[in-house]
Amino acid sequence: MSLFELPVGTPARIAEIRGGQQLARRLLGLGLRVGSEVAILHHRPRGVVLSTGGTRVALGGGVVEKLSVEPVSTGEASLGRQEG
């Protein structure tokens, strides 16, 4: 599922980053990697604002379209916990 398709407030886990190593490094600097749990706070005209690990991150449409997510059940969600 695309990050654009994720409804506001639905917890999800990043399943795939369809981009090069430079994009993966840039996202890692923002605290995002495969396996990171996120939730959409706002849909913007060309992007989203999401929360991850207690932080808010704004991503543009070019980046968002390269991220695939899997919704997680509320019982599985741990947005405050950093996975290692």
N, C-alpha and C positions, 0 to 999 in steps of 0.2 A: 504494500500500500504506500502511496506517495504521502509525504508529509503535508502536502496541500489538501489531501483528502481527509486528514485527521480532524475530527470535530474539536472545537475548543474544550479544554479541560480533560480530554481523554488521555490517560497515561499510555505511553508507548515506549518501545525500545528500538533504537536505531539498529536495523538489520543489515544495511548495506550502504556503502558510500561509493557511488559510481563516478569517480573522478580520479585524478592522478595523485601522486604522492604529495604534491604541493598543497592540494585541497585538504587531504587528510591531515597534514601538519598544521594547516591553518585552523581546522576544526578542533584538533587536539589542543591547540592554544586557547580555544574558547571552552574547553572542557567537554568536547563532544567527540565520541569515537563509537565504533561498532559496539553495541552492548549498553551504551549510555541510555538512561531513562529520561524521557522528555515529556512535556505536556504543552500544548499550544495555549498561549494566553490570549493572543489576538491574531486574526488574519488581517494582513495589510494588502493594499492593492497589488503589490509585487513582492510579497514575502510574508514572513511570520515573525511574531515575537513568541519565544518559548521559554519555559523554565527547565532548568536541569540542575540538580544538586544545590538548590537554594539560590541559584543565579538566574537572571533574565538575560536572554541573548536574542538579538534581532538578526535575522538572516534574510538576504535578498532572494528573489525568485530564482536566479541562476544557481545558487547553492542549494536551495530547497528542492529543486527538481532533481538533484543528484542524490537525494537522501531517500531511502526506503525505510519504512518503520513497520513494526508489528505491534498491534494493540496488546496491552497486558491487562489482566484483570486487576481490580482494585486491591485484592488480597496480595497479589504479586508485586505491586508497585512499591518502590522504595526511593522516591525522588530525593529524599534528604540524605540517602546513604551513598557514599562514593564507592564504586566497585573497583577492585584492583585486579 
